[in-house]
Amino acid sequence: MDVKHPIPPIPSGFEQLTVSSTETPATLTIPTGTRYALMRVLDDDVRIRFDGTAPTSLTGFQLRFDDAQFFELTSRKQIDDFQVVRDNLSSASAILLVLYY
């Protein structure tokens, strides 16, 4: 995904979130002033929701680690409501890299 901004944003933080093989959703630790997040998943697929509802290993938007794609959250509301779980609960943990702006 080619992200274009009229003025390059200034990063406000970085997080490497381990998404373990449980049905309990993980949430973000959001730096003060954050309004945008760019993320990428490593090691295994995850499922996300950013509407305040918890994803499960079978429901939610799937992010595939082997696609090497970035995913954007474009509002503070989406970032606040973000939750993530592993897509395949039988394998090792996944890693979610998050760059905050």
C-alpha positions as CSV (number, residue, x, y, z in Angstrom):
1,M,0.0,0.0,0.0
2,D,1.5,3.3,-1.0
3,V,0.5,5.9,1.6
4,K,0.6,9.5,0.4
5,H,0.4,12.5,2.8
6,P,0.5,16.2,1.8
7,I,2.9,16.8,4.8
8,P,4.9,13.8,6.1
9,P,3.5,12.9,9.5
10,I,5.7,12.9,12.6
11,P,5.9,9.5,14.4
12,S,4.6,9.6,18.0
13,G,5.6,6.0,18.9
14,F,6.2,2.4,18.0
15,E,4.9,-0.8,19.4
16,Q,5.7,-4.5,18.9
17,L,2.7,-6.4,20.1
18,T,2.8,-10.2,20.6
19,V,-0.6,-11.7,19.7
20,S,-0.7,-15.0,21.5
21,S,-2.6,-18.1,20.7
22,T,-5.6,-17.4,22.9
23,E,-9.1,-16.1,22.2
24,T,-8.5,-13.1,24.4
25,P,-8.1,-10.1,22.2
26,A,-5.0,-7.9,22.5
27,T,-5.3,-4.1,22.4
28,L,-2.9,-1.3,21.7
29,T,-0.9,0.9,24.0
30,I,-1.5,4.3,22.3
31,P,0.8,7.3,22.7
32,T,-0.7,10.6,23.6
33,G,-1.8,12.6,20.6
34,T,-1.9,9.7,18.2
35,R,-4.4,10.1,15.3
36,Y,-3.1,7.5,12.8
37,A,-1.5,4.1,12.9
38,L,0.4,2.0,10.4
39,M,0.8,-1.7,11.1
40,R,2.2,-4.9,9.7
41,V,1.8,-8.5,10.9
42,L,4.7,-11.0,11.2
43,D,5.0,-14.7,11.8
44,D,1.3,-15.7,11.4
45,D,-2.1,-14.4,10.4
46,V,-4.3,-12.4,12.7
47,R,-7.9,-11.2,12.8
48,I,-8.7,-7.6,13.7
49,R,-11.7,-5.4,14.4
50,F,-11.8,-1.7,15.1
51,D,-15.5,-1.1,15.7
52,G,-15.4,-1.9,19.4
53,T,-16.4,-5.6,18.9
54,A,-13.9,-8.3,19.8
55,P,-12.7,-10.5,16.9
56,T,-12.4,-14.2,17.2
57,S,-10.1,-16.7,15.4
58,L,-12.9,-17.1,12.9
59,T,-14.4,-13.6,12.6
60,G,-12.9,-10.2,11.9
61,F,-10.8,-8.7,9.1
62,Q,-7.9,-11.1,8.3
63,L,-4.4,-9.7,8.1
64,R,-2.1,-12.2,6.4
65,F,1.6,-12.1,7.4
66,D,2.8,-13.6,4.1
67,D,1.2,-10.8,2.0
68,A,3.8,-8.3,3.4
69,Q,1.1,-5.5,3.3
70,F,0.7,-2.6,5.6
71,F,-2.7,-1.7,7.2
72,E,-3.8,1.8,8.3
73,L,-6.0,3.0,11.0
74,T,-7.0,6.6,10.0
75,S,-8.8,7.9,13.1
76,R,-8.3,8.0,16.8
77,K,-11.7,6.2,17.2
78,Q,-10.5,3.3,15.1
79,I,-7.2,3.1,17.1
80,D,-9.0,3.2,20.4
81,D,-11.4,0.5,19.4
82,F,-8.8,-1.8,17.8
83,Q,-8.6,-5.4,19.0
84,V,-6.6,-8.3,17.5
85,V,-6.5,-12.1,18.0
86,R,-4.6,-14.9,16.2
87,D,-6.3,-16.4,13.2
88,N,-4.9,-19.9,13.8
89,L,-4.9,-20.7,17.5
90,S,-2.9,-23.8,17.1
91,S,0.4,-22.3,16.0
92,A,3.0,-19.9,17.5
93,S,2.3,-16.3,18.4
94,A,2.1,-13.6,15.8
95,I,3.8,-10.2,16.0
96,L,2.1,-6.9,15.1
97,L,4.3,-4.0,14.4
98,V,2.6,-0.6,14.9
99,L,3.9,2.8,14.0
100,Y,1.9,5.6,15.6
101,Y,1.5,9.2,14.2
